[in-house]
Amino acid sequence: MLSILIPIYNFDVREFIRELSSQAQKLSIPVEIVCLDDASDESYRGLNASIAESPSVHYELSHNNLGRSAVRNRLVAMAQFDNLLFLDCDGKCQSNHYLEKYVEHLNGYEVIYGGRVYDEEAPDDHDYYFHWYCGSNREAILVQDRLLNPYKSFMTNNFLIKRSVYDTVKMDESLVGYGHEDTLFAIELKKAGYRIDHIENPIEHIGLEPFDVFIQKSENGVRNLAYLIKHNKVGKSIKLVKYYKFLSSIGMMGLVATLIEMDADRILKQLQGPAPNLLYFDFWKLAKLHRSIRG
């Protein structure tokens, strides 16, 4: 028995839900698809209303924005079954046997992450290029590489988890907005002694965002990371935290942040170009992290 849990926010999920529903009807076990709209704009609610007519789909609306962690906790409370498959709403199945492959692993697991991929072709609109480029190089990790760092490679876009495991850890609702809820969740899973297995069963991320929106969300992610550092919830396993703590320990973080900020306009211009340097992106985030912690 499988509960597929999908938080929805400002995205047209009709095709994704149709595909999942079609695959679910072919399985030999009961499946439900539980969708909770987290106060999307009315235009998206109008588009997505029809998914309630799909077989096995339960669709509800939240009139208040719960946020990325709280909406997932609410979805678990709505679910009937003990095997919980979490998906982001801006995904696309890569295989006609996507659900079947997870069902093959329903015995003897605690948490399974299936992976994330991006389209092999760059988007036609260059305004979406940096999100695609960053995701393709930082998030689309081969399963053999994910297995080397099973907790660090975990993301919340596509994972299967036992209800008993989720009920023990849950998503931390103190994080607000985009960023690092998956980081904290993986850390808490590790602390609690739960195993994360990795398989090759990816979902394609199709919800690319324009450069300015992606940068804004990245900055919010840095603020969330600063919160985790301040509350001693994250260690040096994260590269940005490692560099921040090292530079702070030798008294150089303030100077480095100032130098980066002096060059911030040039860095952002470079990232918008045809060949973004992700090291520059890391520098930019490092300076934002320093300011967030000091502020």
N, C-alpha and C positions, 0 to 999 in steps of 0.2 A: 504494500500500500504506500502511495507516494503523494505528498502534498507539494505542489510547485507554487512557490511564493514570489510574487512580482510586485514591488512597489512601482507606482507609475507617477511620473512628474513631467508634464509638458513634452510628451512624446507620443507619436502615433504608433500604438502597439498592435493594431489590428492584424497585420500580416504575421507578426511574430506569434500572437496568440492562436491564430488559425493553424499555423504549422505545428505548434505544440499540442493543440487539441487534436489535430489529425494523428500525430504520432501516439498520443495517449490512448486513442481509441483502438489502436492495434496491439496494445500491451495486454498481458494476461492477468494483470493486477489492477485493483481499483486505483484511479488517479483523480485528483482534483487540482484545478488551477485557480489559485486564490489571488486576486488582483485588488490592490488598494490604491486608489488615486489620492495622492498626497496634496490636495488643494491645487490642482493644475488650473491653468487658465481655462475659461469657459469654452474656448474654441477647441481645445484638446478633449475636454470632457464630452463635447458633442460628437467628435470624431470617434472616440473610444466607446461610446455607450453601447454600440452594437456587439461588443465582445461578450456581453452577458448572455447573448443568444447562442454562443458556441457551446458544444457539448462539454460538460464537466467544469465549466467556468463559473466561479463565484466572484462577482465584481461589486465592490463597494466604494463609496466616496467619503473622503475625510474633508470637512469644511475648514479645518485648521491645518496648517502645515506642520506636520509632526517632526520632520527632519529625517535624515538618512538612517540613523540608528533606531529611533523610536518607531518609525513606520515598520521596520523589520520585526521589532518586538511585538507590535500589534498584529502583524501577519501570522506570527507563530500562535498567538492566542486565538486566531480565527481558524487555524488549521485543524483538520480532523485526525491526521495520521502521524506516525512516529518517524517517518523518513521525510526530511524537509529539504527540498531543492530550491535554493535561492538563485534568482536570476535578476539582473538589471533589465529595465524596460527597453533600453536601446540596444538590444542584441539581435542576432540573427543566427539561426541554426546552420552549422556547416555540414551536417550529415542528416540523412533521412532516418538514421538509427541513433540519433543523439540520446533520446530518453531510454531506449533499449540498452544502450551501453552502461548507463548509470544503474539500471535495474539489475544488470549482471553483477553489480558490486554491493547489493543490498545486505549481504550476509558478512558479518565480521568486520565492519568498518566503524570508524568514529566520525571522521571528517574526510571528504574527498574533494580535491580541487581539480576541475577539468581543463582550465586554461583559457586564454584570451588571444584572439588574433585580430588583425586588421586587413583590409583589402590590400592585395599586392600592388594595386595601381594607386598612385597618388590622386587625390581629389582634383577635379578640374578647376575648382575655385581656389586660388592660392590662399585666400583668407583662412581656409581650413587646413592648410598644408602642415603648419607647425604641430597642431594636435595630432594629426595622422603620423607625422615623422617621429614625434616624441613617443607616442603610443607604440608604434611599430618597433622602436629601438629599446624601449624601457619596459613595456608590459607584455609584449608578445614573446614569451619565453618558452623555449622548447622544453618538453617534459623531462628530458634527461638533465637539463640544467636546473629545472625546478626541484628535482629530486635531491640535488646537492644542498639546497637551502630550503627545506620544505615549509618552514614558517615564514621566512622572509619573502618567499615567492607566492604566498597566498594572497588572493584578492577576493572580494565579496561579489563579484559579478556572476559567478558560476560555480557554486559549491553545494555539495550534498552533506547533510549533517544529521545525526541522530537527535531526536527531540530531547532525550535525557542529557546529551552533551550540551545542547544549546541552552537548556534550562539552567544548567550549572554556570555557564559563562555569560551568556546574553551580550547584546550590543550595549555599549556604554552610551547612555543618552546625554552625558555631559558635553560631548563633542557636538558643536553646532555647525551646520552647513557642510560643505564639501571637504573631504580630506582626512585620511589617516584613521578612519573608523576600522578599516580592514587591518591596519598595522596593529592597533591596540587589541583587536579581537584575536589575532594570531598570537600575540604575546600572552594574552590571558589563557588561550588554549594550551600553550606550552607550559605555563606555570601550573595549570591544573593537571598536566600529565597526559593530555589527549594527543593522539597521533593524527597528523595530516598526511594522507596519501595523495599522490598526484598521478593522474592518468591523462592520456591524450584524448580529450573530448571537448574541444574548444567551442566557445561562442564568439562569433565575430562582433566586434564593437563597431556599430554603425552611427552612433550618435556624436559625430564630430562637431566641434564648436569653433566659432570664429576666434581669431587670435586674441582679441581683447577679452572675450568671455573666458577663454581658456586661461589666460594670464590671471584674470581676477579670481577664478576658482583656485588656481595654483597658490595665489597669495593667501586665500582662506585656508588652504591646506597647510601652509606654513604656520599660520596662527594656531591651528589645531595641534601641530607638532610642538609649538612653543608651550602650549597648555600641558601637553604630555610630559615635556621636560620639567616644567615647573612643579608638577605633581609627582615626579619620580615614577612615571608609568612607562618609560621607554628608556632603553639602554643604547650602547654604542654599536649595536648590530646594524643600525641605520646609518648609512654613509654620511649624511648631512649632520647628524647628531655627533658622530665621531669627530668630524672636522671642527664643528663648533666647540666641542669640549676641549679638543687639543689646543686650538688657538686661544681659547679662554684661559687654559691652564698656563700658557706662556705669556699672557698679557697682551696678545696681539689681535684679539677678535675685534675690538673697537676700531683700530686702525684699518684692518682689512675691510671691515664693513664700510667705513668712510670712503676708502679708495674705490670700492665697488660702486657705491652710490654716486660718486662723482662721474662714473662712466656708465650709469644706468641707461641713459638714452641711447647710447651707442650699442649697448648690449641688446636692448629690446629691438633695435633696428636690425641688428645682425640676425636675431632669432626669426625675424619676419622675412628674411632673405631666402634665396634658393638653396642654401646649404647651411642650415642652422648648426651651431656648435653647442651641443648639450652641456659641455663643461661651463660655458658662459651662463647657461640656464641655472646650473648648480650654484655658481657664484652669486647670481641674482637672488636665489632662494636663501643662500647663506646669510647675506646681508639683511634680508627681510626677517629671517629667523632671529638674528641678533636684536633687531629693533623691536620685534614682537616680545621677546623675553624681557628686555629692558623696560618696555612700556607697560 
